Amino acid sequence: MRAKSRIAALPAAAALALVASCGSFDGPDVPLEDQSAEQIFQRAEYQLEVNRADDAAELFGEVERLYPYSELAKRALIMQAYAYHQDKKYEEARASAQRYIDFYPADEDAAYAQYLLALSYYDQIDEVGRDQGLTYQALQALRRVIENYPDSEYARSAVLKFDLAFNHLAAKEMEIGRYYHRRKHWTAGINRFRVVVEQFQTTTHTPEALYRLVEAYLALGLVQEAQTAGAILGYNYQSTEWYDDAYTLLTGKGLRLETAGNNWLSQIYRQMVRGEWL
């Protein structure tokens, strides 16, 4: 049975037995050393059911400690990673998931362990202003799910989360670029928008980055660069508001949206529009 399926719910009979005996969980405990692997594992599952993920993680760890060579020890390790993640103890979740991958790389739940490891980074990505180290780590871990387990049930979700995390990095560059742009620090802003255009072309932020480049280059008097940025917008993002704004801005100054000169944007134009990569 897959880890995800085991997590979903306890078997009905086991759940009833656990609920019936829950009083003994709250009273004096029988020493764990005197309990079977199955008993400890069931107690850990019960703790998950009653939203005590921290206690569940500890009990799953005891299964592995007391019965290291049992089949339940392997199951307990992946469940411990899940319980830690539920408790938002992400470092501990990563450690357990990585141990599972190291010990059981060919097991059917190895893909789930890698996915949990990736989630432990991904779920810490929140506001754009946060340090982006976690985002890069999430991307690396999600890529491993996609590349190492392409046929698993987690690959599609990993692809979606990879795209969102990638977009998140572009959003960070845009936020910093806009900060400089508003203060008319044109060169500093251009450096950030250039990163988006060169490294994050597939994200939703590229059209705005190109428009901001049109604005910044015009402010610096670099007309050819502004025209070329507008030309890329015209070919690739003509249905966006950023193209409309760039068209109005450039034509209002008597300029055409066309590639001009020999600059880094001309190379981007050749790559994105003409498909010339060499």
Summary of the structure (lengths in Angstrom):
residues: 278
radius of gyration: 26.7
end to end distance: 50.2
largest distance: 86.4
contacts: 889
relative contact order: 0.06
helix: 72%
strand: 0%
